[in-house]
Amino acid sequence: MCVAYPGTVIAVRPAEHKATVDFSGTTVDALTGVSDIKEGDRVLVHAGCVIRVLQEQEADELTELFKELEEAIRS
């Protein structure tokens, strides 16, 4: 199973169609494709690709959900 995870864009490299995305301290370079993104955007990343720009509330809700899942797994 693959999971798309929310992160925050910390750098954009349009010429390379890439962005550096922060996931709670872990940074990953992700392909941006045709997504129009900017630094500070909250995005959903799947398989190394930005698939969607998220609204702030939606990103917060997803992040909280993943935290709850992680806690449940550790219990």
N, CA, C, O and CB atoms as a CASP TS submission, in Angstrom:
PFRMAT TS
TARGET T0000
AUTHOR 0000-0000-0000
METHOD Language model
MODEL 1
PARENT N/A
ATOM      1  N   MET     1       0.846  -1.178   0.000  1.00  0.00           N
ATOM      2  CA  MET     1       0.000   0.000   0.000  1.00  0.00           C
ATOM      3  C   MET     1       0.884   1.231   0.000  1.00  0.00           C
ATOM      4  O   MET     1       1.885   1.278   0.716  1.00  0.00           O
ATOM      5  CB  MET     1      -0.958   0.003   1.214  1.00  0.00           C
ATOM      6  N   CYS     2       0.532   2.212  -0.782  1.00  0.00           N
ATOM      7  CA  CYS     2       1.250   3.479  -0.817  1.00  0.00           C
ATOM      8  C   CYS     2       0.388   4.551  -0.168  1.00  0.00           C
ATOM      9  O   CYS     2      -0.840   4.529  -0.258  1.00  0.00           O
ATOM     10  CB  CYS     2       1.623   3.873  -2.274  1.00  0.00           C
ATOM     11  N   VAL     3       1.058   5.480   0.482  1.00  0.00           N
ATOM     12  CA  VAL     3       0.360   6.533   1.197  1.00  0.00           C
ATOM     13  C   VAL     3       0.844   7.886   0.703  1.00  0.00           C
ATOM     14  O   VAL     3       2.043   8.090   0.511  1.00  0.00           O
ATOM     15  CB  VAL     3       0.569   6.398   2.717  1.00  0.00           C
ATOM     16  N   ALA     4      -0.081   8.802   0.500  1.00  0.00           N
ATOM     17  CA  ALA     4       0.278  10.191   0.200  1.00  0.00           C
ATOM     18  C   ALA     4       0.344  10.911   1.532  1.00  0.00           C
ATOM     19  O   ALA     4      -0.518  10.713   2.388  1.00  0.00           O
ATOM     20  CB  ALA     4      -0.758  10.881  -0.788  1.00  0.00           C
ATOM     21  N   TYR     5       1.371  11.755   1.719  1.00  0.00           N
ATOM     22  CA  TYR     5       1.610  12.378   3.008  1.00  0.00           C
ATOM     23  C   TYR     5       1.723  13.889   2.847  1.00  0.00           C
ATOM     24  O   TYR     5       2.325  14.360   1.882  1.00  0.00           O
ATOM     25  CB  TYR     5       2.879  11.808   3.659  1.00  0.00           C
ATOM     26  N   PRO     6       1.155  14.656   3.773  1.00  0.00           N
ATOM     27  CA  PRO     6       1.236  16.115   3.675  1.00  0.00           C
ATOM     28  C   PRO     6       2.572  16.650   4.171  1.00  0.00           C
ATOM     29  O   PRO     6       3.133  16.145   5.143  1.00  0.00           O
ATOM     30  CB  PRO     6       0.107  16.755   4.461  1.00  0.00           C
ATOM     31  N   GLY     7       3.069  17.669   3.498  1.00  0.00           N
ATOM     32  CA  GLY     7       4.314  18.329   3.894  1.00  0.00           C
ATOM     33  C   GLY     7       4.255  19.791   3.515  1.00  0.00           C
ATOM     34  O   GLY     7       3.282  20.257   2.924  1.00  0.00           O
ATOM     35  N   THR     8       5.329  20.520   3.868  1.00  0.00           N
ATOM     36  CA  THR     8       5.413  21.951   3.599  1.00  0.00           C
ATOM     37  C   THR     8       6.551  22.220   2.630  1.00  0.00           C
ATOM     38  O   THR     8       7.668  21.745   2.836  1.00  0.00           O
ATOM     39  CB  THR     8       5.612  22.750   4.907  1.00  0.00           C
ATOM     40  N   VAL     9       6.279  22.973   1.580  1.00  0.00           N
ATOM     41  CA  VAL     9       7.298  23.324   0.588  1.00  0.00           C
ATOM     42  C   VAL     9       8.252  24.344   1.211  1.00  0.00           C
ATOM     43  O   VAL     9       7.830  25.391   1.700  1.00  0.00           O
ATOM     44  CB  VAL     9       6.644  23.895  -0.722  1.00  0.00           C
ATOM     45  N   ILE    10       9.560  24.012   1.183  1.00  0.00           N
ATOM     46  CA  ILE    10      10.543  24.951   1.728  1.00  0.00           C
ATOM     47  C   ILE    10      11.431  25.554   0.641  1.00  0.00           C
ATOM     48  O   ILE    10      12.123  26.542   0.887  1.00  0.00           O
ATOM     49  CB  ILE    10      11.406  24.254   2.765  1.00  0.00           C
ATOM     50  N   ALA    11      11.419  24.977  -0.541  1.00  0.00           N
ATOM     51  CA  ALA    11      12.165  25.543  -1.671  1.00  0.00           C
ATOM     52  C   ALA    11      11.570  25.017  -2.964  1.00  0.00           C
ATOM     53  O   ALA    11      11.126  23.871  -3.038  1.00  0.00           O
ATOM     54  CB  ALA    11      13.684  25.195  -1.580  1.00  0.00           C
ATOM     55  N   VAL    12      11.566  25.866  -3.980  1.00  0.00           N
ATOM     56  CA  VAL    12      11.033  25.493  -5.295  1.00  0.00           C
ATOM     57  C   VAL    12      12.111  25.722  -6.332  1.00  0.00           C
ATOM     58  O   VAL    12      12.772  26.760  -6.333  1.00  0.00           O
ATOM     59  CB  VAL    12       9.747  26.306  -5.645  1.00  0.00           C
ATOM     60  N   ARG    13      12.292  24.742  -7.226  1.00  0.00           N
ATOM     61  CA  ARG    13      13.234  24.861  -8.330  1.00  0.00           C
ATOM     62  C   ARG    13      12.474  24.642  -9.635  1.00  0.00           C
ATOM     63  O   ARG    13      12.474  23.539 -10.180  1.00  0.00           O
ATOM     64  CB  ARG    13      14.412  23.841  -8.184  1.00  0.00           C
ATOM     65  N   PRO    14      11.821  25.704 -10.139  1.00  0.00           N
ATOM     66  CA  PRO    14      10.952  25.564 -11.322  1.00  0.00           C
ATOM     67  C   PRO    14      11.665  25.002 -12.550  1.00  0.00           C
ATOM     68  O   PRO    14      11.079  24.218 -13.297  1.00  0.00           O
ATOM     69  CB  PRO    14      10.359  26.902 -11.673  1.00  0.00           C
ATOM     70  N   ALA    15      12.907  25.388 -12.767  1.00  0.00           N
ATOM     71  CA  ALA    15      13.625  24.905 -13.950  1.00  0.00           C
ATOM     72  C   ALA    15      13.798  23.391 -13.925  1.00  0.00           C
ATOM     73  O   ALA    15      13.884  22.753 -14.974  1.00  0.00           O
ATOM     74  CB  ALA    15      14.989  25.580 -14.051  1.00  0.00           C
ATOM     75  N   GLU    16      13.849  22.822 -12.728  1.00  0.00           N
ATOM     76  CA  GLU    16      14.007  21.375 -12.577  1.00  0.00           C
ATOM     77  C   GLU    16      12.670  20.669 -12.346  1.00  0.00           C
ATOM     78  O   GLU    16      12.618  19.440 -12.287  1.00  0.00           O
ATOM     79  CB  GLU    16      14.952  21.074 -11.424  1.00  0.00           C
ATOM     80  N   HIS    17      11.595  21.438 -12.216  1.00  0.00           N
ATOM     81  CA  HIS    17      10.273  20.888 -11.877  1.00  0.00           C
ATOM     82  C   HIS    17      10.341  20.099 -10.566  1.00  0.00           C
ATOM     83  O   HIS    17       9.789  19.005 -10.454  1.00  0.00           O
ATOM     84  CB  HIS    17       9.748  19.979 -13.024  1.00  0.00           C
ATOM     85  N   LYS    18      11.035  20.684  -9.571  1.00  0.00           N
ATOM     86  CA  LYS    18      11.197  20.034  -8.279  1.00  0.00           C
ATOM     87  C   LYS    18      10.973  21.031  -7.148  1.00  0.00           C
ATOM     88  O   LYS    18      11.091  22.244  -7.322  1.00  0.00           O
ATOM     89  CB  LYS    18      12.590  19.401  -8.166  1.00  0.00           C
ATOM     90  N   ALA    19      10.645  20.477  -5.989  1.00  0.00           N
ATOM     91  CA  ALA    19      10.523  21.272  -4.767  1.00  0.00           C
ATOM     92  C   ALA    19      11.079  20.445  -3.623  1.00  0.00           C
ATOM     93  O   ALA    19      10.995  19.217  -3.624  1.00  0.00           O
ATOM     94  CB  ALA    19       9.034  21.692  -4.494  1.00  0.00           C
ATOM     95  N   THR    20      11.648  21.139  -2.648  1.00  0.00           N
ATOM     96  CA  THR    20      12.057  20.474  -1.418  1.00  0.00           C
ATOM     97  C   THR    20      10.898  20.599  -0.454  1.00  0.00           C
ATOM     98  O   THR    20      10.410  21.699  -0.193  1.00  0.00           O
ATOM     99  CB  THR    20      13.379  21.089  -0.822  1.00  0.00           C
ATOM    100  N   VAL    21      10.455  19.462   0.080  1.00  0.00           N
ATOM    101  CA  VAL    21       9.289  19.418   0.952  1.00  0.00           C
ATOM    102  C   VAL    21       9.727  18.893   2.316  1.00  0.00           C
ATOM    103  O   VAL    21      10.450  17.901   2.412  1.00  0.00           O
ATOM    104  CB  VAL    21       8.158  18.527   0.342  1.00  0.00           C
ATOM    105  N   ASP    22       9.276  19.577   3.370  1.00  0.00           N
ATOM    106  CA  ASP    22       9.590  19.198   4.741  1.00  0.00           C
ATOM    107  C   ASP    22       8.439  18.392   5.334  1.00  0.00           C
ATOM    108  O   ASP    22       7.284  18.819   5.311  1.00  0.00           O
ATOM    109  CB  ASP    22       9.877  20.447   5.602  1.00  0.00           C
ATOM    110  N   PHE    23       8.777  17.220   5.864  1.00  0.00           N
ATOM    111  CA  PHE    23       7.814  16.359   6.548  1.00  0.00           C
ATOM    112  C   PHE    23       8.270  16.232   8.000  1.00  0.00           C
ATOM    113  O   PHE    23       8.965  15.280   8.354  1.00  0.00           O
ATOM    114  CB  PHE    23       7.698  14.943   5.852  1.00  0.00           C
ATOM    115  N   SER    24       7.887  17.174   8.824  1.00  0.00           N
ATOM    116  CA  SER    24       8.230  17.142  10.254  1.00  0.00           C
ATOM    117  C   SER    24       9.722  16.945  10.495  1.00  0.00           C
ATOM    118  O   SER    24      10.120  16.146  11.342  1.00  0.00           O
ATOM    119  CB  SER    24       7.458  16.036  10.948  1.00  0.00           C
ATOM    120  N   GLY    25      10.544  17.678   9.744  1.00  0.00           N
ATOM    121  CA  GLY    25      11.990  17.613   9.938  1.00  0.00           C
ATOM    122  C   GLY    25      12.732  16.771   8.926  1.00  0.00           C
ATOM    123  O   GLY    25      13.953  16.883   8.812  1.00  0.00           O
ATOM    124  N   THR    26      12.040  15.943   8.200  1.00  0.00           N
ATOM    125  CA  THR    26      12.650  15.155   7.132  1.00  0.00           C
ATOM    126  C   THR    26      12.349  15.847   5.816  1.00  0.00           C
ATOM    127  O   THR    26      11.188  16.106   5.499  1.00  0.00           O
ATOM    128  CB  THR    26      12.125  13.678   7.129  1.00  0.00           C
ATOM    129  N   THR    27      13.397  16.150   5.040  1.00  0.00           N
ATOM    130  CA  THR    27      13.172  16.830   3.768  1.00  0.00           C
ATOM    131  C   THR    27      13.374  15.874   2.603  1.00  0.00           C
ATOM    132  O   THR    27      14.235  14.995   2.633  1.00  0.00           O
ATOM    133  CB  THR    27      14.106  18.035   3.631  1.00  0.00           C
ATOM    134  N   VAL    28      12.553  16.072   1.574  1.00  0.00           N
ATOM    135  CA  VAL    28      12.568  15.231   0.386  1.00  0.00           C
ATOM    136  C   VAL    28      12.404  16.124  -0.831  1.00  0.00           C
ATOM    137  O   VAL    28      11.631  17.081  -0.809  1.00  0.00           O
ATOM    138  CB  VAL    28      11.450  14.147   0.442  1.00  0.00           C
ATOM    139  N   ASP    29      13.131  15.810  -1.885  1.00  0.00           N
ATOM    140  CA  ASP    29      12.901  16.484  -3.158  1.00  0.00           C
ATOM    141  C   ASP    29      11.780  15.764  -3.877  1.00  0.00           C
ATOM    142  O   ASP    29      11.824  14.546  -4.051  1.00  0.00           O
ATOM    143  CB  ASP    29      14.193  16.522  -4.031  1.00  0.00           C
ATOM    144  N   ALA    30      10.768  16.523  -4.297  1.00  0.00           N
ATOM    145  CA  ALA    30       9.616  15.949  -4.981  1.00  0.00           C
ATOM    146  C   ALA    30       9.419  16.626  -6.329  1.00  0.00           C
ATOM    147  O   ALA    30       9.678  17.821  -6.478  1.00  0.00           O
ATOM    148  CB  ALA    30       8.346  16.082  -4.121  1.00  0.00           C
ATOM    149  N   LEU    31       8.966  15.865  -7.297  1.00  0.00           N
ATOM    150  CA  LEU    31       8.655  16.420  -8.617  1.00  0.00           C
ATOM    151  C   LEU    31       7.376  17.239  -8.522  1.00  0.00           C
ATOM    152  O   LEU    31       6.423  16.848  -7.848  1.00  0.00           O
ATOM    153  CB  LEU    31       8.510  15.291  -9.684  1.00  0.00           C
ATOM    154  N   THR    32       7.367  18.377  -9.203  1.00  0.00           N
ATOM    155  CA  THR    32       6.196  19.245  -9.151  1.00  0.00           C
ATOM    156  C   THR    32       5.313  19.118 -10.376  1.00  0.00           C
ATOM    157  O   THR    32       4.144  19.501 -10.334  1.00  0.00           O
ATOM    158  CB  THR    32       6.624  20.669  -8.993  1.00  0.00           C
ATOM    159  N   GLY    33       5.845  18.589 -11.463  1.00  0.00           N
ATOM    160  CA  GLY    33       5.043  18.443 -12.672  1.00  0.00           C
ATOM    161  C   GLY    33       4.416  19.759 -13.084  1.00  0.00           C
ATOM    162  O   GLY    33       5.115  20.748 -13.306  1.00  0.00           O
ATOM    163  N   VAL    34       3.106  19.771 -13.186  1.00  0.00           N
ATOM    164  CA  VAL    34       2.409  20.973 -13.606  1.00  0.00           C
ATOM    165  C   VAL    34       1.824  21.739 -12.418  1.00  0.00           C
ATOM    166  O   VAL    34       1.132  22.740 -12.605  1.00  0.00           O
ATOM    167  CB  VAL    34       1.310  20.616 -14.586  1.00  0.00           C
ATOM    168  N   SER    35       2.099  21.270 -11.195  1.00  0.00           N
ATOM    169  CA  SER    35       1.581  21.960 -10.015  1.00  0.00           C
ATOM    170  C   SER    35       2.209  23.341  -9.891  1.00  0.00           C
ATOM    171  O   SER    35       3.424  23.493 -10.019  1.00  0.00           O
ATOM    172  CB  SER    35       1.847  21.136  -8.743  1.00  0.00           C
ATOM    173  N   ASP    36       1.389  24.328  -9.647  1.00  0.00           N
ATOM    174  CA  ASP    36       1.859  25.695  -9.431  1.00  0.00           C
ATOM    175  C   ASP    36       2.013  25.889  -7.926  1.00  0.00           C
ATOM    176  O   ASP    36       1.043  26.195  -7.232  1.00  0.00           O
ATOM    177  CB  ASP    36       0.868  26.759 -10.054  1.00  0.00           C
ATOM    178  N   ILE    37       3.235  25.710  -7.423  1.00  0.00           N
ATOM    179  CA  ILE    37       3.447  25.786  -5.984  1.00  0.00           C
ATOM    180  C   ILE    37       4.458  26.867  -5.643  1.00  0.00           C
ATOM    181  O   ILE    37       5.228  27.323  -6.489  1.00  0.00           O
ATOM    182  CB  ILE    37       3.912  24.438  -5.440  1.00  0.00           C
ATOM    183  N   LYS    38       4.432  27.264  -4.365  1.00  0.00           N
ATOM    184  CA  LYS    38       5.392  28.261  -3.884  1.00  0.00           C
ATOM    185  C   LYS    38       5.825  27.869  -2.480  1.00  0.00           C
ATOM    186  O   LYS    38       5.187  27.039  -1.832  1.00  0.00           O
ATOM    187  CB  LYS    38       4.778  29.703  -3.899  1.00  0.00           C
ATOM    188  N   GLU    39       6.910  28.471  -2.017  1.00  0.00           N
ATOM    189  CA  GLU    39       7.393  28.201  -0.666  1.00  0.00           C
ATOM    190  C   GLU    39       6.286  28.487   0.340  1.00  0.00           C
ATOM    191  O   GLU    39       5.560  29.475   0.228  1.00  0.00           O
ATOM    192  CB  GLU    39       8.650  29.048  -0.350  1.00  0.00           C
ATOM    193  N   GLY    40       6.176  27.607   1.318  1.00  0.00           N
ATOM    194  CA  GLY    40       5.155  27.752   2.353  1.00  0.00           C
ATOM    195  C   GLY    40       3.871  26.998   2.062  1.00  0.00           C
ATOM    196  O   GLY    40       3.068  26.774   2.968  1.00  0.00           O
ATOM    197  N   ASP    41       3.662  26.600   0.805  1.00  0.00           N
ATOM    198  CA  ASP    41       2.463  25.818   0.482  1.00  0.00           C
ATOM    199  C   ASP    41       2.500  24.488   1.206  1.00  0.00           C
ATOM    200  O   ASP    41       3.562  23.890   1.372  1.00  0.00           O
ATOM    201  CB  ASP    41       2.342  25.593  -1.039  1.00  0.00           C
ATOM    202  N   ARG    42       1.342  24.032   1.634  1.00  0.00           N
ATOM    203  CA  ARG    42       1.190  22.686   2.186  1.00  0.00           C
ATOM    204  C   ARG    42       0.735  21.818   1.026  1.00  0.00           C
ATOM    205  O   ARG    42      -0.242  22.134   0.348  1.00  0.00           O
ATOM    206  CB  ARG    42       0.160  22.641   3.407  1.00  0.00           C
ATOM    207  N   VAL    43       1.441  20.731   0.804  1.00  0.00           N
ATOM    208  CA  VAL    43       1.183  19.890  -0.362  1.00  0.00           C
ATOM    209  C   VAL    43       1.037  18.433   0.048  1.00  0.00           C
ATOM    210  O   VAL    43       1.473  18.028   1.126  1.00  0.00           O
ATOM    211  CB  VAL    43       2.306  20.038  -1.393  1.00  0.00           C
ATOM    212  N   LEU    44       0.421  17.658  -0.826  1.00  0.00           N
ATOM    213  CA  LEU    44       0.284  16.224  -0.650  1.00  0.00           C
ATOM    214  C   LEU    44       1.260  15.569  -1.620  1.00  0.00           C
ATOM    215  O   LEU    44       1.233  15.843  -2.819  1.00  0.00           O
ATOM    216  CB  LEU    44      -1.199  15.740  -0.894  1.00  0.00           C
ATOM    217  N   VAL    45       2.128  14.697  -1.090  1.00  0.00           N
ATOM    218  CA  VAL    45       3.163  14.055  -1.908  1.00  0.00           C
ATOM    219  C   VAL    45       2.936  12.552  -1.917  1.00  0.00           C
ATOM    220  O   VAL    45       2.729  11.936  -0.871  1.00  0.00           O
ATOM    221  CB  VAL    45       4.587  14.390  -1.375  1.00  0.00           C
ATOM    222  N   HIS    46       2.976  11.975  -3.098  1.00  0.00           N
ATOM    223  CA  HIS    46       2.827  10.530  -3.266  1.00  0.00           C
ATOM    224  C   HIS    46       3.873  10.052  -4.259  1.00  0.00           C
ATOM    225  O   HIS    46       3.995  10.600  -5.354  1.00  0.00           O
ATOM    226  CB  HIS    46       1.389  10.157  -3.748  1.00  0.00           C
ATOM    227  N   ALA    47       4.628   9.029  -3.875  1.00  0.00           N
ATOM    228  CA  ALA    47       5.625   8.420  -4.754  1.00  0.00           C
ATOM    229  C   ALA    47       6.600   9.453  -5.316  1.00  0.00           C
ATOM    230  O   ALA    47       7.008   9.364  -6.474  1.00  0.00           O
ATOM    231  CB  ALA    47       4.935   7.688  -5.895  1.00  0.00           C
ATOM    232  N   GLY    48       6.970  10.436  -4.486  1.00  0.00           N
ATOM    233  CA  GLY    48       7.951  11.438  -4.885  1.00  0.00           C
ATOM    234  C   GLY    48       7.413  12.542  -5.772  1.00  0.00           C
ATOM    235  O   GLY    48       8.184  13.299  -6.361  1.00  0.00           O
ATOM    236  N   CYS    49       6.089  12.640  -5.874  1.00  0.00           N
ATOM    237  CA  CYS    49       5.479  13.673  -6.715  1.00  0.00           C
ATOM    238  C   CYS    49       4.463  14.479  -5.913  1.00  0.00           C
ATOM    239  O   CYS    49       3.666  13.927  -5.154  1.00  0.00           O
ATOM    240  CB  CYS    49       4.804  13.040  -7.952  1.00  0.00           C
ATOM    241  N   VAL    50       4.509  15.791  -6.097  1.00  0.00           N
ATOM    242  CA  VAL    50       3.476  16.639  -5.512  1.00  0.00           C
ATOM    243  C   VAL    50       2.218  16.399  -6.320  1.00  0.00           C
ATOM    244  O   VAL    50       2.192  16.632  -7.528  1.00  0.00           O
ATOM    245  CB  VAL    50       3.886  18.165  -5.509  1.00  0.00           C
ATOM    246  N   ILE    51       1.167  15.929  -5.643  1.00  0.00           N
ATOM    247  CA  ILE    51      -0.059  15.628  -6.388  1.00  0.00           C
ATOM    248  C   ILE    51      -1.146  16.666  -6.138  1.00  0.00           C
ATOM    249  O   ILE    51      -2.153  16.708  -6.845  1.00  0.00           O
ATOM    250  CB  ILE    51      -0.573  14.246  -6.014  1.00  0.00           C
ATOM    251  N   ARG    52      -0.929  17.515  -5.109  1.00  0.00           N
ATOM    252  CA  ARG    52      -1.986  18.478  -4.811  1.00  0.00           C
ATOM    253  C   ARG    52      -1.508  19.506  -3.801  1.00  0.00           C
ATOM    254  O   ARG    52      -0.756  19.185  -2.881  1.00  0.00           O
ATOM    255  CB  ARG    52      -3.232  17.765  -4.287  1.00  0.00           C
ATOM    256  N   VAL    53      -1.949  20.743  -3.977  1.00  0.00           N
ATOM    257  CA  VAL    53      -1.767  21.774  -2.966  1.00  0.00           C
ATOM    258  C   VAL    53      -2.969  21.699  -2.032  1.00  0.00           C
ATOM    259  O   VAL    53      -4.115  21.662  -2.480  1.00  0.00           O
ATOM    260  CB  VAL    53      -1.619  23.208  -3.612  1.00  0.00           C
ATOM    261  N   LEU    54      -2.695  21.675  -0.724  1.00  0.00           N
ATOM    262  CA  LEU    54      -3.752  21.532   0.273  1.00  0.00           C
ATOM    263  C   LEU    54      -4.110  22.875   0.896  1.00  0.00           C
ATOM    264  O   LEU    54      -3.272  23.770   0.998  1.00  0.00           O
ATOM    265  CB  LEU    54      -3.326  20.549   1.361  1.00  0.00           C
ATOM    266  N   GLN    55      -5.353  22.999   1.306  1.00  0.00           N
ATOM    267  CA  GLN    55      -5.759  24.126   2.138  1.00  0.00           C
ATOM    268  C   GLN    55      -5.161  23.894   3.524  1.00  0.00           C
ATOM    269  O   GLN    55      -4.971  22.748   3.929  1.00  0.00           O
ATOM    270  CB  GLN    55      -7.335  24.273   2.198  1.00  0.00           C
ATOM    271  N   GLU    56      -4.865  24.964   4.248  1.00  0.00           N
ATOM    272  CA  GLU    56      -4.205  24.860   5.543  1.00  0.00           C
ATOM    273  C   GLU    56      -4.955  23.938   6.513  1.00  0.00           C
ATOM    274  O   GLU    56      -4.341  23.090   7.160  1.00  0.00           O
ATOM    275  CB  GLU    56      -4.062  26.240   6.155  1.00  0.00           C
ATOM    276  N   GLN    57      -6.270  24.098   6.615  1.00  0.00           N
ATOM    277  CA  GLN    57      -7.053  23.282   7.533  1.00  0.00           C
ATOM    278  C   GLN    57      -6.996  21.807   7.145  1.00  0.00           C
ATOM    279  O   GLN    57      -6.861  20.936   8.005  1.00  0.00           O
ATOM    280  CB  GLN    57      -8.502  23.762   7.564  1.00  0.00           C
ATOM    281  N   GLU    58      -7.098  21.537   5.862  1.00  0.00           N
ATOM    282  CA  GLU    58      -7.046  20.154   5.383  1.00  0.00           C
ATOM    283  C   GLU    58      -5.684  19.529   5.693  1.00  0.00           C
ATOM    284  O   GLU    58      -5.613  18.373   6.113  1.00  0.00           O
ATOM    285  CB  GLU    58      -7.328  20.097   3.864  1.00  0.00           C
ATOM    286  N   ALA    59      -4.612  20.282   5.490  1.00  0.00           N
ATOM    287  CA  ALA    59      -3.267  19.784   5.790  1.00  0.00           C
ATOM    288  C   ALA    59      -3.116  19.505   7.277  1.00  0.00           C
ATOM    289  O   ALA    59      -2.542  18.486   7.661  1.00  0.00           O
ATOM    290  CB  ALA    59      -2.201  20.791   5.331  1.00  0.00           C
ATOM    291  N   ASP    60      -3.626  20.400   8.122  1.00  0.00           N
ATOM    292  CA  ASP    60      -3.562  20.189   9.574  1.00  0.00           C
ATOM    293  C   ASP    60      -4.323  18.932   9.978  1.00  0.00           C
ATOM    294  O   ASP    60      -3.845  18.158  10.807  1.00  0.00           O
ATOM    295  CB  ASP    60      -4.127  21.407  10.321  1.00  0.00           C
ATOM    296  N   GLU    61      -5.494  18.727   9.404  1.00  0.00           N
ATOM    297  CA  GLU    61      -6.299  17.552   9.731  1.00  0.00           C
ATOM    298  C   GLU    61      -5.590  16.253   9.315  1.00  0.00           C
ATOM    299  O   GLU    61      -5.591  15.274  10.062  1.00  0.00           O
ATOM    300  CB  GLU    61      -7.671  17.648   9.047  1.00  0.00           C
ATOM    301  N   LEU    62      -4.996  16.254   8.134  1.00  0.00           N
ATOM    302  CA  LEU    62      -4.276  15.063   7.678  1.00  0.00           C
ATOM    303  C   LEU    62      -3.057  14.785   8.549  1.00  0.00           C
ATOM    304  O   LEU    62      -2.781  13.635   8.889  1.00  0.00           O
ATOM    305  CB  LEU    62      -3.847  15.226   6.220  1.00  0.00           C
ATOM    306  N   THR    63      -2.333  15.833   8.908  1.00  0.00           N
ATOM    307  CA  THR    63      -1.155  15.672   9.760  1.00  0.00           C
ATOM    308  C   THR    63      -1.560  15.089  11.108  1.00  0.00           C
ATOM    309  O   THR    63      -0.890  14.191  11.618  1.00  0.00           O
ATOM    310  CB  THR    63      -0.429  17.022   9.952  1.00  0.00           C
ATOM    311  N   GLU    64      -2.641  15.586  11.688  1.00  0.00           N
ATOM    312  CA  GLU    64      -3.127  15.077  12.959  1.00  0.00           C
ATOM    313  C   GLU    64      -3.558  13.615  12.830  1.00  0.00           C
ATOM    314  O   GLU    64      -3.298  12.812  13.727  1.00  0.00           O
ATOM    315  CB  GLU    64      -4.292  15.934  13.465  1.00  0.00           C
ATOM    316  N   LEU    65      -4.204  13.268  11.738  1.00  0.00           N
ATOM    317  CA  LEU    65      -4.623  11.892  11.508  1.00  0.00           C
ATOM    318  C   LEU    65      -3.421  10.953  11.457  1.00  0.00           C
ATOM    319  O   LEU    65      -3.444   9.877  12.054  1.00  0.00           O
ATOM    320  CB  LEU    65      -5.426  11.790  10.212  1.00  0.00           C
ATOM    321  N   PHE    66      -2.373  11.361  10.743  1.00  0.00           N
ATOM    322  CA  PHE    66      -1.178  10.528  10.668  1.00  0.00           C
ATOM    323  C   PHE    66      -0.512  10.386  12.036  1.00  0.00           C
ATOM    324  O   PHE    66       0.016   9.319  12.351  1.00  0.00           O
ATOM    325  CB  PHE    66      -0.188  11.113   9.660  1.00  0.00           C
ATOM    326  N   LYS    67      -0.525  11.432  12.848  1.00  0.00           N
ATOM    327  CA  LYS    67       0.025  11.344  14.206  1.00  0.00           C
ATOM    328  C   LYS    67      -0.761  10.334  15.033  1.00  0.00           C
ATOM    329  O   LYS    67      -0.173   9.540  15.767  1.00  0.00           O
ATOM    330  CB  LYS    67       0.005  12.727  14.895  1.00  0.00           C
ATOM    331  N   GLU    68      -2.074  10.359  14.919  1.00  0.00           N
ATOM    332  CA  GLU    68      -2.921   9.410  15.650  1.00  0.00           C
ATOM    333  C   GLU    68      -2.660   7.978  15.192  1.00  0.00           C
ATOM    334  O   GLU    68      -2.597   7.066  16.016  1.00  0.00           O
ATOM    335  CB  GLU    68      -4.405   9.760  15.463  1.00  0.00           C
ATOM    336  N   LEU    69      -2.511   7.775  13.890  1.00  0.00           N
ATOM    337  CA  LEU    69      -2.213   6.438  13.369  1.00  0.00           C
ATOM    338  C   LEU    69      -0.865   5.935  13.888  1.00  0.00           C
ATOM    339  O   LEU    69      -0.736   4.770  14.265  1.00  0.00           O
ATOM    340  CB  LEU    69      -2.215   6.450  11.831  1.00  0.00           C
ATOM    341  N   GLU    70       0.124   6.805  13.906  1.00  0.00           N
ATOM    342  CA  GLU    70       1.441   6.426  14.389  1.00  0.00           C
ATOM    343  C   GLU    70       1.377   6.033  15.866  1.00  0.00           C
ATOM    344  O   GLU    70       1.990   5.047  16.277  1.00  0.00           O
ATOM    345  CB  GLU    70       2.440   7.574  14.181  1.00  0.00           C
ATOM    346  N   GLU    71       0.635   6.805  16.661  1.00  0.00           N
ATOM    347  CA  GLU    71       0.492   6.486  18.087  1.00  0.00           C
ATOM    348  C   GLU    71      -0.225   5.150  18.273  1.00  0.00           C
ATOM    349  O   GLU    71       0.139   4.370  19.152  1.00  0.00           O
ATOM    350  CB  GLU    71      -0.277   7.608  18.819  1.00  0.00           C
ATOM    351  N   ALA    72      -1.233   4.884  17.458  1.00  0.00           N
ATOM    352  CA  ALA    72      -1.974   3.625  17.557  1.00  0.00           C
ATOM    353  C   ALA    72      -1.073   2.433  17.218  1.00  0.00           C
ATOM    354  O   ALA    72      -1.171   1.379  17.847  1.00  0.00           O
ATOM    355  CB  ALA    72      -3.198   3.648  16.621  1.00  0.00           C
ATOM    356  N   ILE    73      -0.215   2.601  16.244  1.00  0.00           N
ATOM    357  CA  ILE    73       0.692   1.523  15.840  1.00  0.00           C
ATOM    358  C   ILE    73       1.705   1.249  16.938  1.00  0.00           C
ATOM    359  O   ILE    73       2.059   0.097  17.188  1.00  0.00           O
ATOM    360  CB  ILE    73       1.413   1.877  14.525  1.00  0.00           C
ATOM    361  N   ARG    74       2.172   2.302  17.590  1.00  0.00           N
ATOM    362  CA  ARG    74       3.180   2.145  18.646  1.00  0.00           C
ATOM    363  C   ARG    74       2.597   1.561  19.931  1.00  0.00           C
ATOM    364  O   ARG    74       3.338   1.051  20.771  1.00  0.00           O
ATOM    365  CB  ARG    74       3.825   3.484  18.948  1.00  0.00           C
ATOM    366  N   SER    75       1.290   1.631  20.085  1.00  0.00           N
ATOM    367  CA  SER    75       0.654   1.128  21.316  1.00  0.00           C
ATOM    368  C   SER    75       0.543  -0.378  21.339  1.00  0.00           C
ATOM    369  O   SER    75       0.033  -0.945  22.305  1.00  0.00           O
ATOM    370  CB  SER    75      -0.722   1.728  21.477  1.00  0.00           C
TER
END
